[in-house]
Amino acid sequence: MSDKTPILELQNVDKSFGPIDVLHNISLKVRAGEVLCLLGDNGAGKSTLIKTLAGVHKPTRGTILMDGQPVEFSGPRDAQEKGISTVHQFGGTFPLMSIGRSFFVGVEPTKGWGPFKVYDRKTANEIAVKAVQDFGITRIDDGDRLVGGLSGGERQSLAIARAVHFGARVLILDEPTAALGVKQAAHVLRIVNEAKRRGLAVVFITHQVMHAMAVGDHFAVLIRGAIAADFRRGEKTREEITDLMAGGETMADLEAQIETYMASHEGHPPPPAQ
């Protein structure tokens, strides 16, 4: 595989729910050591695109490739096993768990043998604290501390460190700075740069242009489920990007209606129009 081959690529991807077209002809690439910023106002179709990248939805048309080879995800676990990890807005951590337990939830290290196996709290805490500190979060030094006592930025950092520890090659960050203050947002942006330095491919979804410009190498603006602009760092000003984003009508109500329908119909999409 060439160093220039994208780790993750979408080619002409559409997503429809019955008669409703939500994503239109999406083509995107993200390479190792690169941050792709996906910009769009609330409801631009970002939620559906994230779920398609993460294996929740299958494309109606088009192709997803990893390392230049077409792939199909049977579900989110399959996508994760192939190296795609999604960190949602509130970090995907568990406030009532300790840092060590939250870091290893579902894959807890054990000690002992057979029926006498027990959770190895010491090992879990040591690994979790080291993983977070390796990302520069030196304030976290006790794995028994409750996640709920961490700041929003620290919770995001914990989730990112966990994803990297468990082998993520593509890191999808869903509005990681949206609910954070200036200091905490800056903290998360430093973590994004560190993930990039380590060679991960990062997809940074946001509607905050300044945060995107601080870390992005490649930018795509999503409007009404379609790519309205695709450009590299330095090719557009902050004002030009903001104007592009403001040009689209949101799809928030449409996506909400689809989610509500599927929730009440055992995950089935709306039927085709008669």
Secondary structure as UniProt FT lines:
FT   TURN            3..4
FT   STRAND          8..17
FT   TURN            18..19
FT   STRAND          20..30
FT   TURN            32..33
FT   STRAND          34..39
FT   TURN            42..43
FT   HELIX           46..53
FT   TURN            54..55
FT   STRAND          61..66
FT   TURN            67..68
FT   STRAND          69..71
FT   HELIX           76..81
FT   TURN            82..83
FT   STRAND          84..87
FT   TURN            89..92
FT   TURN            95..96
FT   HELIX           99..103
FT   TURN            104..106
FT   STRAND          110..111
FT   HELIX           114..116
FT   STRAND          118..119
FT   HELIX           121..133
FT   TURN            134..136
FT   TURN            138..139
FT   TURN            143..144
FT   HELIX           147..149
FT   HELIX           152..165
FT   TURN            166..167
FT   STRAND          170..174
FT   TURN            176..179
FT   HELIX           182..197
FT   TURN            198..199
FT   STRAND          201..206
FT   HELIX           209..215
FT   STRAND          218..223
FT   TURN            224..225
FT   STRAND          226..232
FT   TURN            233..234
FT   HELIX           238..246
FT   HELIX           252..264
FT   TURN            265..267
//
